[in-house]
Amino acid sequence: MRIRRAGIVDGNKSIAYPLMGVPMTAWMVNGNQDALDASYWEAIIADTLILRYADIMILHSIEPHSLITERTLVANIYTDPRRPVSVDPGLREVGSPTDKSPLFVTTNFALTYYTVESDLSSSKIDCYLMVVDADGLGVEAAVAGGQLTADMIKDTVASYDAEKKVTHKTMVLPGLAARISGETEDATGWSVLVGPRDSGRIPGWMSDNWPPKTVS
């Protein structure tokens, strides 16, 4: 830490270079040690060096169980804890949707998006998934905090030409966003269905509610 501080804060250019560590030395301590033990200690050394500001490391192990600790640590260090992990807003295709396929709405909180997308994909539901920019918040928190509103859904529909993708002009809101369904209908001019609170129940919901009566 003193080297890094001297190079950056104190302006000592002679040591203001990337720091390199060699965690693979764990393999040199005992030539007869078990490979699993060696990779274990190599991972510990690597994680310690990351915490001590190492920029470059030479590793021997490339197995996932060894590298996952370093990658997880780096991802956590370089993630801003003040900002929720999010995905880009947009209109995504799941499977091979047609103009009569359902259009589901969700927020851009990464965990919410990937959960919904995974449930739809694993259930083999061909559909559109419209991702609204809710500042990276989940559905319930975004509705309560005003980050997911009827106007924002309207803007997302317009921004990504959702009307050109489906002919039925019907969207499915998450069950946790039921309170804004009426406002969304008024703002967008679309029919709004309220889906289940848990995306894992979408297949059962589909059998009872899709296609809607307005879709032939």
Residue frames as qw, qx, qy, qz and C-alpha x, y, z in Angstrom:
[[0.000, 0.886, 0.464, 0.000, 0.00, 0.00, 0.00],
 [0.317, -0.768, 0.107, 0.546, 2.89, 2.36, 0.74],
 [0.388, -0.083, 0.602, 0.693, 4.31, 1.75, -2.73],
 [0.160, 0.622, 0.668, 0.375, 0.98, 2.50, -4.38],
 [0.173, -0.918, -0.295, 0.200, 0.43, 5.61, -2.24],
 [0.400, -0.575, 0.275, 0.658, 3.95, 6.88, -2.93],
 [0.342, 0.110, 0.656, 0.664, 3.51, 6.45, -6.66],
 [0.022, 0.668, 0.625, 0.402, 0.05, 8.06, -6.90],
 [0.303, -0.901, -0.302, 0.071, -0.36, 10.43, -3.96],
 [0.477, -0.701, 0.173, 0.502, 3.24, 11.50, -3.46],
 [0.526, 0.827, -0.100, -0.174, 4.00, 11.62, -7.18],
 [0.415, -0.556, 0.673, 0.255, 7.08, 9.41, -7.02],
 [0.715, 0.522, -0.224, -0.407, 7.31, 8.53, -10.72],
 [0.172, 0.498, -0.850, -0.029, 10.09, 6.01, -10.23],
 [0.122, 0.051, 0.970, -0.202, 7.63, 3.56, -8.65],
 [0.524, 0.359, 0.240, -0.734, 4.42, 4.72, -10.35],
 [0.377, 0.251, -0.768, -0.454, 4.15, 1.55, -12.39],
 [0.850, -0.192, -0.254, -0.419, 1.82, -1.48, -12.27],
 [0.385, -0.501, 0.728, -0.267, 2.57, -3.89, -9.44],
 [0.745, 0.185, -0.578, -0.276, 3.10, -7.52, -10.40],
 [0.594, -0.421, 0.601, -0.330, 2.69, -10.50, -8.09],
 [0.472, 0.290, -0.803, -0.220, 3.50, -14.18, -8.60],
 [0.744, -0.276, 0.330, -0.511, 0.97, -16.34, -6.73],
 [0.904, 0.238, -0.337, -0.108, 2.26, -19.39, -8.63],
 [0.155, 0.542, -0.726, 0.394, 5.06, -19.57, -6.07],
 [0.733, -0.261, 0.385, -0.497, 2.56, -21.60, -4.03],
 [0.961, 0.232, -0.108, -0.102, 3.47, -24.49, -6.32],
 [0.545, 0.575, -0.503, 0.346, 7.17, -24.15, -5.48],
 [0.448, -0.640, 0.431, -0.452, 6.94, -24.48, -1.71],
 [0.593, -0.230, 0.764, -0.109, 6.68, -28.26, -1.72],
 [0.288, 0.341, -0.691, -0.568, 7.23, -30.15, -4.93],
 [0.154, -0.099, -0.982, -0.050, 5.29, -33.16, -3.65],
 [0.292, 0.238, 0.517, -0.769, 2.19, -31.33, -2.48],
 [0.372, 0.493, 0.786, 0.025, -1.23, -32.17, -3.82],
 [0.185, 0.291, 0.417, 0.841, -2.31, -30.12, -6.85],
 [0.276, -0.752, -0.519, -0.299, -5.59, -29.17, -5.17],
 [0.537, -0.686, -0.215, 0.442, -3.74, -27.86, -2.11],
 [0.442, -0.124, 0.227, 0.859, -1.34, -25.90, -4.29],
 [0.019, 0.490, 0.486, 0.723, -4.15, -24.27, -6.27],
 [0.418, -0.776, -0.471, 0.016, -5.95, -23.50, -2.99],
 [0.506, -0.601, -0.062, 0.616, -2.97, -21.62, -1.57],
 [0.329, 0.130, 0.395, 0.848, -2.29, -19.98, -4.91],
 [0.126, -0.701, -0.526, -0.465, -5.83, -18.56, -4.84],
 [0.488, -0.776, -0.295, 0.269, -5.34, -17.27, -1.29],
 [0.488, -0.323, 0.157, 0.796, -2.09, -15.54, -2.26],
 [0.179, 0.372, 0.508, 0.756, -3.73, -14.07, -5.37],
 [0.262, -0.805, -0.484, -0.221, -6.66, -12.69, -3.36],
 [0.533, -0.668, -0.137, 0.501, -4.26, -11.21, -0.81],
 [0.410, -0.098, 0.308, 0.853, -2.27, -9.50, -3.56],
 [0.018, 0.616, 0.546, 0.568, -5.45, -8.11, -5.11],
 [0.400, -0.846, -0.348, 0.054, -6.31, -6.55, -1.76],
 [0.507, -0.599, 0.120, 0.608, -2.79, -5.10, -1.68],
 [0.305, 0.834, -0.062, -0.455, -3.29, -3.39, -5.07],
 [0.456, -0.197, 0.727, 0.473, -1.55, -5.87, -7.37],
 [0.482, 0.561, -0.122, -0.661, -2.24, -5.05, -11.03],
 [0.682, 0.408, -0.558, -0.240, -0.68, -8.05, -12.78],
 [0.663, -0.399, 0.597, -0.212, -0.41, -11.62, -11.51],
 [0.435, 0.369, -0.783, -0.246, 1.22, -14.75, -12.85],
 [0.763, -0.169, 0.421, -0.461, -0.90, -17.81, -12.08],
 [0.023, -0.242, 0.947, 0.211, -0.37, -21.50, -12.69],
 [0.262, 0.341, 0.880, -0.201, -3.90, -22.73, -12.03],
 [0.238, 0.025, -0.369, -0.898, -6.59, -22.12, -14.64],
 [0.184, -0.366, -0.911, -0.039, -9.31, -24.34, -13.16],
 [0.256, -0.649, -0.328, -0.637, -12.63, -22.56, -12.49],
 [0.669, -0.646, -0.360, 0.080, -12.59, -23.42, -8.78],
 [0.611, -0.254, -0.096, 0.744, -9.29, -21.57, -8.46],
 [0.207, 0.221, 0.233, 0.924, -10.04, -18.52, -10.60],
 [0.240, -0.697, -0.566, -0.369, -13.58, -17.85, -9.41],
 [0.485, -0.681, -0.340, 0.430, -12.41, -16.37, -6.12],
 [0.353, -0.235, 0.155, 0.892, -10.17, -13.82, -7.82],
 [0.001, -0.356, -0.545, -0.759, -12.80, -12.86, -10.39],
 [0.357, -0.731, -0.575, -0.086, -15.49, -12.50, -7.72],
 [0.469, -0.584, -0.197, 0.633, -13.23, -10.33, -5.56],
 [0.246, -0.046, 0.315, 0.916, -12.29, -8.08, -8.49],
 [0.127, -0.533, -0.625, -0.556, -15.94, -7.74, -9.52],
 [0.419, -0.755, -0.481, 0.152, -16.89, -6.68, -6.00],
 [0.439, -0.431, -0.029, 0.788, -14.05, -4.19, -5.69],
 [0.098, -0.054, 0.388, 0.915, -14.89, -2.49, -8.97],
 [0.171, -0.600, -0.702, -0.343, -18.66, -2.37, -8.37],
 [0.084, -0.338, 0.201, -0.916, -20.02, 0.89, -6.99],
 [0.133, -0.306, -0.890, 0.310, -22.04, -0.14, -3.89],
 [0.197, 0.387, 0.290, -0.853, -24.16, 3.00, -4.26],
 [0.521, 0.328, -0.348, -0.707, -25.51, 1.86, -7.63],
 [0.820, 0.039, 0.520, -0.235, -27.57, -1.32, -8.05],
 [0.277, -0.191, 0.800, 0.496, -26.28, -3.73, -10.66],
 [0.562, 0.556, 0.280, -0.545, -28.40, -3.11, -13.75],
 [0.533, 0.194, 0.671, 0.478, -28.85, -4.04, -17.40],
 [0.026, 0.103, -0.290, -0.951, -29.54, -1.76, -20.33],
 [0.530, 0.418, 0.458, -0.578, -33.19, -0.91, -20.98],
 [0.202, 0.297, -0.674, -0.646, -34.69, -2.09, -24.23],
 [0.848, 0.141, 0.103, -0.501, -36.98, -4.57, -25.93],
 [0.146, -0.419, 0.889, 0.115, -35.50, -8.08, -25.89],
 [0.787, 0.119, -0.398, -0.457, -36.62, -11.15, -27.77],
 [0.468, -0.314, 0.794, -0.230, -36.96, -14.42, -25.89],
 [0.623, 0.224, 0.748, 0.049, -37.11, -17.40, -28.21],
 [0.160, 0.121, 0.605, 0.770, -38.69, -16.70, -31.59],
 [0.217, 0.527, 0.544, -0.616, -41.58, -14.30, -30.96],
 [0.204, 0.447, 0.631, 0.600, -44.11, -13.23, -33.58],
 [0.122, -0.313, -0.037, -0.941, -46.45, -10.25, -33.75],
 [0.684, -0.454, -0.326, -0.469, -48.96, -12.23, -31.67],
 [0.651, -0.070, -0.610, 0.445, -46.52, -13.17, -28.90],
 [0.428, -0.841, -0.317, 0.091, -46.95, -11.69, -25.42],
 [0.336, 0.618, -0.247, 0.667, -44.98, -8.65, -24.33],
 [0.663, -0.576, -0.400, 0.263, -43.84, -8.75, -20.71],
 [0.060, 0.864, -0.164, 0.472, -42.61, -5.73, -18.77],
 [0.789, -0.422, -0.259, 0.364, -39.85, -5.76, -16.17],
 [0.143, -0.972, 0.160, 0.096, -37.27, -3.38, -14.69],
 [0.633, 0.631, -0.400, 0.205, -33.55, -3.17, -15.39],
 [0.524, -0.624, 0.545, -0.196, -32.40, -4.48, -12.01],
 [0.317, 0.452, -0.810, -0.198, -30.00, -7.22, -13.10],
 [0.174, -0.038, 0.946, -0.270, -31.26, -9.89, -10.71],
 [0.561, 0.424, 0.435, -0.563, -34.89, -9.23, -11.68],
 [0.540, 0.589, -0.350, -0.488, -34.14, -9.19, -15.40],
 [0.253, 0.378, -0.883, -0.114, -32.08, -12.38, -15.47],
 [0.320, 0.084, 0.858, -0.392, -34.59, -14.22, -13.27],
 [0.610, 0.505, 0.266, -0.550, -37.51, -13.30, -15.52],
 [0.480, 0.599, -0.517, -0.380, -35.56, -13.96, -18.71],
 [0.025, 0.282, -0.958, 0.052, -34.40, -17.33, -17.41],
 [0.453, 0.228, 0.738, -0.444, -37.92, -18.36, -16.37],
 [0.622, 0.586, 0.015, -0.519, -39.29, -17.41, -19.78],
 [0.363, 0.561, -0.702, -0.248, -36.49, -19.18, -21.64],
 [0.108, -0.172, 0.964, -0.171, -36.65, -22.36, -19.59],
 [0.512, 0.364, 0.629, -0.458, -40.43, -22.47, -20.08],
 [0.311, 0.135, 0.712, 0.615, -39.91, -22.07, -23.85],
 [0.191, 0.812, 0.475, -0.281, -42.21, -19.06, -24.02],
 [0.424, 0.296, 0.330, 0.789, -41.64, -17.07, -27.21],
 [0.137, -0.897, -0.405, 0.115, -42.20, -13.47, -26.22],
 [0.307, 0.659, -0.128, 0.675, -40.88, -9.94, -25.99],
 [0.578, -0.562, -0.402, 0.434, -39.42, -8.67, -22.73],
 [0.164, 0.818, 0.055, 0.548, -39.53, -4.90, -22.37],
 [0.632, -0.292, -0.377, 0.611, -36.97, -3.64, -19.88],
 [0.058, -0.932, -0.184, -0.306, -37.78, -0.27, -18.33],
 [0.427, 0.347, -0.412, 0.727, -35.03, 1.93, -16.90],
 [0.569, -0.742, -0.288, -0.209, -35.94, 2.02, -13.21],
 [0.083, -0.826, 0.463, -0.309, -32.54, 3.18, -11.94],
 [0.403, 0.314, -0.843, 0.168, -31.56, -0.43, -11.40],
 [0.410, -0.167, 0.620, -0.647, -34.28, -1.15, -8.85],
 [0.055, 0.190, 0.977, 0.074, -36.51, -4.20, -8.61],
 [0.168, -0.501, -0.617, -0.583, -40.20, -3.97, -9.48],
 [0.432, -0.712, -0.546, 0.096, -41.66, -3.52, -5.99],
 [0.429, -0.512, -0.113, 0.736, -39.09, -0.94, -4.88],
 [0.187, 0.071, 0.404, 0.893, -39.31, 0.92, -8.20],
 [0.213, -0.625, -0.611, -0.436, -43.11, 1.19, -8.03],
 [0.474, -0.727, -0.408, 0.285, -42.97, 2.38, -4.42],
 [0.430, -0.488, 0.050, 0.758, -40.20, 4.89, -5.12],
 [0.378, 0.823, 0.127, -0.405, -41.61, 6.25, -8.36],
 [0.156, -0.508, 0.673, 0.514, -38.88, 4.85, -10.60],
 [0.082, 0.180, 0.901, 0.385, -41.40, 2.64, -12.43],
 [0.316, 0.444, 0.346, -0.764, -44.38, 4.70, -13.57],
 [0.622, 0.581, 0.521, -0.059, -46.95, 4.66, -16.34],
 [0.300, 0.918, -0.146, -0.213, -45.15, 7.51, -18.09],
 [0.222, -0.609, 0.728, 0.224, -41.83, 5.66, -18.01],
 [0.585, 0.157, 0.792, 0.078, -43.48, 2.59, -19.52],
 [0.506, 0.803, 0.271, -0.158, -45.05, 4.81, -22.18],
 [0.092, 0.868, -0.421, -0.247, -41.65, 6.31, -23.01],
 [0.408, -0.338, 0.829, 0.178, -40.08, 2.85, -23.23],
 [0.633, 0.462, 0.620, -0.039, -42.82, 1.65, -25.58],
 [0.409, 0.901, 0.028, -0.144, -42.15, 4.65, -27.82],
 [0.146, -0.788, 0.555, 0.221, -38.35, 4.49, -27.60],
 [0.298, -0.275, 0.892, 0.197, -38.11, 0.87, -28.73],
 [0.477, 0.182, -0.481, -0.713, -41.01, 0.80, -31.24],
 [0.300, 0.008, 0.912, -0.280, -42.94, -1.84, -29.33],
 [0.617, 0.453, 0.287, -0.576, -46.06, -1.14, -31.41],
 [0.530, 0.561, -0.508, -0.382, -44.22, -2.40, -34.49],
 [0.038, 0.308, -0.947, 0.085, -43.42, -5.71, -32.82],
 [0.130, 0.285, 0.924, -0.217, -46.91, -6.82, -31.77],
 [0.168, -0.321, -0.521, -0.773, -50.35, -6.30, -33.28],
 [0.428, -0.561, -0.708, -0.032, -52.44, -6.90, -30.17],
 [0.016, -0.599, 0.182, -0.779, -51.23, -3.84, -28.19],
 [0.790, -0.562, -0.132, -0.208, -51.36, -5.78, -24.94],
 [0.306, 0.539, -0.652, 0.437, -48.63, -5.80, -22.32],
 [0.789, -0.420, -0.447, 0.022, -48.20, -7.89, -19.20],
 [0.097, -0.766, 0.387, -0.504, -47.11, -6.06, -16.06],
 [0.362, 0.101, -0.846, 0.379, -45.47, -7.87, -13.15],
 [0.471, -0.609, -0.634, -0.075, -47.88, -8.72, -10.35],
 [0.463, -0.462, -0.329, 0.681, -45.94, -6.40, -8.02],
 [0.073, -0.089, 0.176, 0.978, -46.77, -3.48, -10.36],
 [0.010, 0.546, 0.821, 0.165, -50.53, -4.12, -10.34],
 [0.098, -0.720, -0.406, 0.554, -51.23, -0.74, -8.75],
 [0.030, 0.555, -0.256, -0.791, -50.10, 1.15, -11.86],
 [0.351, 0.226, 0.841, 0.345, -51.97, -1.02, -14.37],
 [0.221, 0.817, 0.524, -0.096, -54.84, 1.45, -14.81],
 [0.064, -0.862, 0.160, 0.477, -52.50, 4.41, -15.17],
 [0.331, -0.301, 0.721, 0.529, -50.46, 2.48, -17.71],
 [0.361, 0.505, 0.756, 0.207, -53.52, 1.75, -19.82],
 [0.119, 0.930, 0.268, -0.221, -54.45, 5.44, -19.81],
 [0.194, -0.773, 0.359, 0.486, -50.92, 6.61, -20.61],
 [0.269, -0.277, 0.789, 0.478, -50.09, 4.11, -23.35],
 [0.646, 0.294, -0.171, -0.683, -53.45, 3.29, -24.88],
 [0.400, 0.200, -0.888, -0.105, -52.53, -0.39, -24.59],
 [0.833, -0.402, -0.216, -0.314, -54.47, -3.12, -22.84],
 [0.044, 0.567, -0.718, 0.402, -52.69, -4.10, -19.65],
 [0.870, -0.258, -0.400, -0.130, -52.79, -7.53, -18.05],
 [0.342, -0.722, 0.517, -0.307, -51.39, -8.14, -14.58],
 [0.714, 0.239, -0.658, 0.017, -49.15, -11.18, -14.46],
 [0.814, -0.443, -0.353, 0.128, -48.10, -13.27, -11.47],
 [0.324, -0.914, 0.240, -0.033, -45.96, -11.88, -8.67],
 [0.577, -0.443, 0.640, 0.246, -43.43, -14.67, -9.29],
 [0.440, 0.564, -0.475, -0.513, -42.12, -15.08, -12.84],
 [0.075, -0.186, 0.979, 0.039, -41.80, -18.81, -12.22],
 [0.394, 0.392, 0.755, -0.347, -45.60, -18.98, -12.37],
 [0.291, 0.467, -0.276, -0.788, -45.85, -17.39, -15.81],
 [0.158, 0.040, -0.902, -0.399, -46.47, -20.71, -17.64],
 [0.011, -0.448, -0.865, 0.228, -49.54, -21.41, -15.51],
 [0.148, 0.609, 0.220, -0.747, -50.69, -17.82, -15.90],
 [0.155, 0.316, -0.586, -0.730, -50.28, -18.07, -19.68],
 [0.055, -0.195, -0.957, -0.209, -52.56, -21.10, -19.93],
 [0.000, 0.643, 0.700, -0.311, -55.39, -19.12, -18.32],
 [0.024, 0.814, 0.167, -0.555, -54.80, -15.63, -19.71],
 [0.088, 0.607, -0.483, -0.625, -53.12, -15.84, -23.11],
 [0.191, 0.265, 0.209, 0.922, -54.05, -15.07, -25.76],
 [0.173, 0.302, 0.440, -0.828, -56.32, -12.29, -24.46],
 [0.464, 0.561, 0.662, -0.179, -59.82, -12.05, -25.84],
 [0.292, 0.842, -0.051, -0.450, -58.83, -9.19, -28.13],
 [0.008, 0.541, -0.750, -0.380, -56.28, -11.37, -29.94],
 [0.884, 0.235, -0.032, -0.403, -57.65, -13.77, -32.52]]
